[in-house]
Amino acid sequence: MRVPVRGGPEDENCAMAQALGVVGDAWTLLLVRDVARGAHRF
């Protein structure tokens, strides 16, 4: 009996999953968010 395989996050309608697919890992996305908000220290 085969178990159906669920698609990855890029297959879903999830904005965060799509952004991570474009930007890279979660830390990069957090840095981009902070830069966009005006953070100058990391």
N, C-alpha and C positions, 0 to 999 in steps of 0.2 A: 504494500500500500504506500503510495507516494504522499508526502506531506507537502501541501502548497507552500511555496516560498513567497514571502512578502517582499515587495520591492523596497529599494533603499529610500532614504529620505529625499533624494533628488527626484524621485518619482511622485512624491506627494505635493500637494499645494501648500507648502510650508515656506513662508518667507525667510525664516531663519536658516533652514536647510539650504535653500537656494543661495542665500548670501554666503554661507560657509563654503558652498561649492565654488563660488567665484573668488572669494577673498583668500581662503585657505583654512587655517585652524581657528579655533575660538579666540585665542589670545590676540591674533591679528585683527579680528572683528572688533574686539573690545578696544584696542588701540585706535582703530579708525573711528569708533564711536566717540572716544574721548577727545580726539583731535577735532572732530566735527563740532563738539560741544564747546571747544575752546580751552581744553586742558593744556597747560604748557609744561607740566612736570610729570614725569613718569617714574 
